[in-house]
Amino acid sequence: MMAKLLDLTQERDAHIDQRLREDKIGWLNTVRPDGRPHAVAVWFLWDGETILIFSRPVNQKVRNIKQNPHVLLAIDNTHNGSDPITIEGTAELLAPDTIQVTIPLYLEKYAERIKAIGFTPEKMAAEYSQPIRITPVRAS
């Protein structure tokens, strides 16, 4: 679990934790069945131990995770590459009724963006109904 990986008394680990909580966009990297990489921008929620992402059930990342759960999430909000964070982990496809986009922490983080793309939380939950939980194994 990431909680054991990050020692929040250490400056770099505390910085990684803060970025995971505050950054809005990450690049989720999965592996296609033929071995080619697939990268897509995602919204994500960090709870201190795992990362939660929501997807449309038919998207390529979901198909990729079904056959290979090893993923990498990369974030960099600096626009110049001076502070990238990478998280390697194992992804799990949760049952759609387990958790939804309408959870308070997710809405708090993304309410403005959901509205900006013309969605309501309910519409977002209906379309992005596949929850993906990533359990990190390495952070850098």
Contacts in CASP RR format, 6 or more apart in sequence:
PFRMAT RR
TARGET T0000
AUTHOR 0000-0000-0000
METHOD contacts of the structure
MODEL  1
MMAKLLDLTQERDAHIDQRLREDKIGWLNTVRPDGRPHAVAVWFLWDGET
ILIFSRPVNQKVRNIKQNPHVLLAIDNTHNGSDPITIEGTAELLAPDTIQ
VTIPLYLEKYAERIKAIGFTPEKMAAEYSQPIRITPVRAS
1 49 0 8 1.000
1 50 0 8 1.000
1 135 0 8 1.000
1 136 0 8 1.000
2 48 0 8 1.000
2 49 0 8 1.000
2 50 0 8 1.000
2 87 0 8 1.000
2 135 0 8 1.000
2 136 0 8 1.000
2 139 0 8 1.000
3 48 0 8 1.000
3 49 0 8 1.000
5 13 0 8 1.000
5 136 0 8 1.000
5 137 0 8 1.000
5 138 0 8 1.000
5 139 0 8 1.000
6 13 0 8 1.000
6 14 0 8 1.000
6 16 0 8 1.000
6 17 0 8 1.000
6 48 0 8 1.000
6 139 0 8 1.000
7 13 0 8 1.000
8 14 0 8 1.000
8 17 0 8 1.000
13 139 0 8 1.000
16 85 0 8 1.000
16 139 0 8 1.000
17 46 0 8 1.000
17 48 0 8 1.000
19 75 0 8 1.000
19 77 0 8 1.000
19 83 0 8 1.000
19 85 0 8 1.000
20 44 0 8 1.000
20 46 0 8 1.000
20 48 0 8 1.000
20 51 0 8 1.000
20 75 0 8 1.000
20 85 0 8 1.000
20 87 0 8 1.000
21 46 0 8 1.000
21 48 0 8 1.000
23 75 0 8 1.000
23 77 0 8 1.000
23 85 0 8 1.000
24 43 0 8 1.000
24 77 0 8 1.000
24 109 0 8 1.000
24 110 0 8 1.000
24 113 0 8 1.000
25 41 0 8 1.000
25 42 0 8 1.000
25 43 0 8 1.000
25 75 0 8 1.000
25 77 0 8 1.000
26 41 0 8 1.000
26 42 0 8 1.000
26 43 0 8 1.000
26 44 0 8 1.000
26 73 0 8 1.000
26 74 0 8 1.000
26 75 0 8 1.000
27 39 0 8 1.000
27 40 0 8 1.000
27 41 0 8 1.000
27 42 0 8 1.000
27 73 0 8 1.000
27 74 0 8 1.000
27 75 0 8 1.000
28 39 0 8 1.000
28 40 0 8 1.000
28 41 0 8 1.000
28 42 0 8 1.000
28 44 0 8 1.000
28 53 0 8 1.000
28 61 0 8 1.000
28 71 0 8 1.000
28 72 0 8 1.000
28 73 0 8 1.000
29 37 0 8 1.000
29 38 0 8 1.000
29 39 0 8 1.000
29 71 0 8 1.000
29 72 0 8 1.000
29 73 0 8 1.000
29 74 0 8 1.000
30 37 0 8 1.000
30 38 0 8 1.000
30 39 0 8 1.000
30 60 0 8 1.000
30 61 0 8 1.000
30 64 0 8 1.000
30 65 0 8 1.000
30 68 0 8 1.000
30 71 0 8 1.000
30 91 0 8 1.000
31 37 0 8 1.000
31 38 0 8 1.000
31 64 0 8 1.000
31 68 0 8 1.000
31 70 0 8 1.000
32 38 0 8 1.000
32 60 0 8 1.000
32 64 0 8 1.000
33 63 0 8 1.000
33 64 0 8 1.000
33 67 0 8 1.000
33 68 0 8 1.000
38 60 0 8 1.000
38 61 0 8 1.000
38 64 0 8 1.000
40 59 0 8 1.000
40 60 0 8 1.000
40 61 0 8 1.000
42 53 0 8 1.000
42 55 0 8 1.000
42 61 0 8 1.000
42 73 0 8 1.000
43 53 0 8 1.000
43 54 0 8 1.000
43 109 0 8 1.000
43 110 0 8 1.000
43 113 0 8 1.000
44 51 0 8 1.000
44 52 0 8 1.000
44 53 0 8 1.000
44 73 0 8 1.000
45 51 0 8 1.000
45 52 0 8 1.000
45 53 0 8 1.000
45 103 0 8 1.000
45 105 0 8 1.000
45 106 0 8 1.000
45 109 0 8 1.000
46 52 0 8 1.000
47 105 0 8 1.000
49 135 0 8 1.000
50 133 0 8 1.000
50 134 0 8 1.000
50 135 0 8 1.000
50 136 0 8 1.000
51 73 0 8 1.000
51 87 0 8 1.000
51 133 0 8 1.000
51 134 0 8 1.000
51 136 0 8 1.000
52 99 0 8 1.000
52 106 0 8 1.000
52 131 0 8 1.000
52 132 0 8 1.000
52 133 0 8 1.000
52 134 0 8 1.000
53 131 0 8 1.000
53 132 0 8 1.000
53 134 0 8 1.000
54 100 0 8 1.000
54 101 0 8 1.000
54 106 0 8 1.000
54 124 0 8 1.000
54 128 0 8 1.000
54 129 0 8 1.000
54 130 0 8 1.000
54 131 0 8 1.000
54 132 0 8 1.000
55 61 0 8 1.000
55 62 0 8 1.000
55 128 0 8 1.000
55 130 0 8 1.000
55 132 0 8 1.000
56 62 0 8 1.000
56 127 0 8 1.000
56 128 0 8 1.000
56 129 0 8 1.000
56 130 0 8 1.000
57 96 0 8 1.000
57 129 0 8 1.000
57 130 0 8 1.000
59 130 0 8 1.000
61 132 0 8 1.000
62 93 0 8 1.000
62 130 0 8 1.000
62 132 0 8 1.000
65 71 0 8 1.000
65 91 0 8 1.000
65 92 0 8 1.000
65 93 0 8 1.000
65 132 0 8 1.000
66 93 0 8 1.000
69 90 0 8 1.000
69 91 0 8 1.000
69 92 0 8 1.000
70 88 0 8 1.000
70 89 0 8 1.000
70 90 0 8 1.000
70 91 0 8 1.000
71 88 0 8 1.000
71 89 0 8 1.000
71 90 0 8 1.000
71 91 0 8 1.000
71 134 0 8 1.000
72 86 0 8 1.000
72 87 0 8 1.000
72 88 0 8 1.000
72 89 0 8 1.000
73 86 0 8 1.000
73 87 0 8 1.000
73 89 0 8 1.000
73 134 0 8 1.000
74 84 0 8 1.000
74 85 0 8 1.000
74 86 0 8 1.000
74 87 0 8 1.000
75 84 0 8 1.000
75 85 0 8 1.000
76 83 0 8 1.000
76 84 0 8 1.000
76 85 0 8 1.000
77 83 0 8 1.000
85 139 0 8 1.000
85 140 0 8 1.000
86 139 0 8 1.000
86 140 0 8 1.000
87 134 0 8 1.000
87 136 0 8 1.000
87 138 0 8 1.000
87 139 0 8 1.000
88 136 0 8 1.000
88 137 0 8 1.000
88 138 0 8 1.000
88 139 0 8 1.000
89 134 0 8 1.000
89 135 0 8 1.000
89 136 0 8 1.000
89 137 0 8 1.000
89 138 0 8 1.000
90 134 0 8 1.000
90 135 0 8 1.000
90 137 0 8 1.000
91 132 0 8 1.000
91 133 0 8 1.000
91 134 0 8 1.000
92 132 0 8 1.000
92 133 0 8 1.000
92 134 0 8 1.000
92 135 0 8 1.000
93 130 0 8 1.000
93 131 0 8 1.000
93 132 0 8 1.000
94 130 0 8 1.000
94 131 0 8 1.000
94 132 0 8 1.000
94 133 0 8 1.000
96 129 0 8 1.000
96 130 0 8 1.000
96 131 0 8 1.000
98 131 0 8 1.000
99 131 0 8 1.000
100 125 0 8 1.000
100 129 0 8 1.000
100 131 0 8 1.000
101 107 0 8 1.000
101 114 0 8 1.000
101 121 0 8 1.000
101 124 0 8 1.000
101 125 0 8 1.000
101 128 0 8 1.000
102 121 0 8 1.000
102 122 0 8 1.000
102 124 0 8 1.000
102 125 0 8 1.000
107 114 0 8 1.000
107 121 0 8 1.000
111 121 0 8 1.000
114 120 0 8 1.000
114 121 0 8 1.000
114 124 0 8 1.000
119 127 0 8 1.000
END
